Amino acid sequence: MILEKSVTATVGKRETLPCTTTLPDPVDWYYMPSENETARYICSAGHIVGNYSRRFTLTRDFQGDFSLVIQNVTLEDKGIYFCAEKIGLGLKHRIELTVDGKIIIEKCYKSISSIIQ
């Protein structure tokens, strides 16, 4: 069974994308910027790969929680994330992440307002 979820994150904040399994083995995480693009590895066998390791971490309690944590969310993080078991049933979670960038606009407006006054 695939669990589908939509999550809205805020630019600059921390967001956790949930993934739970009944197996103690680490999962793989994949990311697709949009439906038409090829999935990219974020995490393989419990290890964050490439540039993702700068802001992404994995919850690893080996009791079934392998959630993906994104630090300092950016607009470019939006897209579809997949969590899959290495052994067993395969795909477990499909999470569509949208990113709210209002915080940037509010900060810019406050900064400009203070300069003008």
C-alpha positions in Angstrom: 0.0 0.0 0.0 1.3 3.4 -0.9 0.5 6.3 1.4 0.1 9.6 -0.3 0.4 12.9 1.4 0.7 16.6 0.6 3.0 18.8 2.7 3.4 22.6 2.6 6.7 23.9 3.8 7.9 27.5 4.5 11.1 28.9 3.0 13.8 29.0 5.6 12.1 26.6 7.9 12.7 22.9 8.7 10.3 20.3 7.3 10.0 16.6 8.0 8.7 14.2 5.4 7.4 11.1 7.1 8.3 7.6 6.2 7.6 4.6 8.4 8.0 0.9 7.7 7.7 -2.4 9.6 11.2 -3.4 8.5 14.4 -2.4 10.5 16.4 -1.8 7.3 17.0 1.7 5.9 14.9 3.0 3.0 15.7 4.8 -0.2 14.4 8.3 -0.8 13.8 9.7 -4.4 12.9 13.2 -5.5 11.2 14.4 -8.7 11.0 18.2 -9.3 7.9 17.6 -11.4 5.9 14.7 -12.8 7.7 14.9 -16.1 11.2 14.6 -14.8 13.3 11.6 -13.9 13.5 10.6 -10.2 16.8 11.4 -8.4 18.3 9.5 -5.5 18.4 11.5 -2.3 19.1 8.6 0.1 20.3 5.1 -0.6 20.4 2.4 2.1 20.1 5.1 4.8 22.8 7.4 3.5 22.1 10.9 2.0 23.9 11.2 -1.3 25.7 14.1 -3.2 24.7 17.7 -2.5 21.6 16.7 -0.7 23.8 15.9 2.4 24.2 19.7 3.0 20.6 20.2 4.1 18.9 16.8 4.2 19.1 14.3 7.1 17.5 11.0 7.8 15.7 10.0 11.0 17.2 6.6 11.7 15.8 4.9 14.8 15.7 1.4 13.2 12.3 0.9 14.7 10.6 1.9 11.4 11.0 5.7 11.3 13.1 6.8 8.3 11.6 10.3 7.8 13.5 12.8 5.7 14.3 16.1 7.3 15.0 19.2 5.1 16.8 22.1 6.8 16.4 25.6 5.6 13.7 24.8 2.9 14.1 26.6 -0.4 11.7 27.1 -3.3 13.7 24.6 -5.3 12.8 21.8 -2.8 9.2 21.6 -4.1 8.3 18.5 -5.9 7.4 14.8 -5.3 9.3 12.7 -2.8 9.2 8.9 -2.6 10.2 6.6 0.2 10.8 3.0 -0.7 11.9 -0.1 1.3 15.1 -1.7 0.1 13.6 -5.2 0.9 10.0 -6.1 1.1 7.0 -4.3 -0.2 8.8 -1.5 -2.2 7.2 2.0 -2.4 5.7 3.1 0.9 5.1 6.9 0.7 4.6 9.5 -2.0 4.7 13.0 -0.6 4.1 16.1 -2.7 5.9 19.1 -1.2 4.8 22.6 -1.9 6.8 25.5 -0.7 5.4 28.8 0.6 7.7 31.7 -0.1 5.7 34.4 1.6 8.3 34.7 4.4 10.8 36.1 1.9 8.4 38.7 0.6 7.5 39.8 4.1 11.1 40.2 5.1 11.9 42.2 1.9 9.0 44.5 2.5 10.0 45.1 6.1 13.6 45.8 5.1 12.5 48.2 2.3 10.0 50.0 4.6 12.7 50.6 7.3 15.1 52.0 4.6 12.4 54.4 3.2 11.4 55.8 6.6 
